[in-house]
Amino acid sequence: GEHQEAKNFRSNQIEELGVKVKVGLSWTEIKGQIVQLKAHDHSHPQSAEIYAKIDRLKSKAIENGFIFDSSWITRPLNENETNESVLCGHSELLVIALQLIQEPVPKRIQVVKNLRVCGHCHEFTKVIAKIEQCDIVVRDANRIHHFYPNGQCSCQDHF
C-alpha cells in the first residue's frame, strides 16, 4: 500500500531529478592489505565463499529469531532478487563475511563504510557479533558502532 507508493515516489523522484545515488562501499584490512567491496559486489576472487558465508549467517540468525525487515529496501526488486538478497548484499556485511572467512575465530573485525549503516545491517551485525562471539567495529558516515559479543551496540541503537 503506502509503503510501495513511497518506494515508487522515491524511485520516480531520483529518475526525474537525475540524482546520482551513492554506491555503498566498505573497507577492511586483511593480511596487511586494504580490501574494498561495494554493495552487491561479485568482483572479489572469493565472492562465492562470501555469499555462502552470508547464507550461513542468515540461517543462524533466523534460527535465533531474526526477522528481515523489508522496510529498509528503498527500490523495487529485480526479477531475480529477494528481500533477503538485497538486504544482505550491503557492503559492510560482505566485508564482515570476508573477514570471517579469512579468520574463522576473530577477536575483532574492523570496517569503514562511506554511508550510514541502515537499520537492517545494524540489527544483523548485532546478531553476527553474538553468533560469532567477536567484537565488530563499523565506522560509518555518522559514527563508530562497536558491536559486542553480547549482541549490543555502543550507539545504544541511536544511529
Residue, then its C-alpha position, 0 to 999 in steps of 0.5 A: g500500500e503506502h509503503q510501495e507508493a513511497k518506494n515508487f515516489r522515491s524511485n520516480q523522484i531520483e529518475e526525474l531529478g537525475v540524482k546520482v545515488k551513492v554506491g555503498l562501499s566498505w573497507t577492511e584490512i586483511k593480511g596487511q592489505i586494504v580490501q574494498l567491496k561495494a554493495h552487491d559486489h561479485s568482483h572479489p576472487q572469493s565472492a562465492e565463499i562470501y555469499a555462502k558465508i552470508d547464507r550461513l549467517k542468515s540461517k543462524a540468525i533466523e534460527n535465533g529469531f531474526i526477522f528481515d525487515s523489508s522496510w529498509i529496501t528503498r527500490p523495487l526488486n529485480e526479477n531475480e532478487t529477494n528481500e533477503s538478497v538485497l538486504c544482505g548484499h550491503s557492503e559492510l556485511l560482505v566485508i564482515a563475511l570476508q573477514l570471517i572467512q579469512e579468520p574463522v575465530p576473530k577477536r575483532i573485525q574492523v570496517v569503514k563504510n562511506l554511508r550510514v549503516c541502515g537499520h537492517c545491517h545494524e540489527f544483523t551485525k548485532v546478531i553476527a557479533k553474538i553468533e560469532q562471539c567477536d567484537i565488530v567495529v563499523r565506522d560509518a558516515n555518522r559514527i563508530h558502532h562497536f558491536y559486542p559479543n553480547g549482541q549490543c551496540s555502543c550507539q545504544d541503537h541511536f544511529 
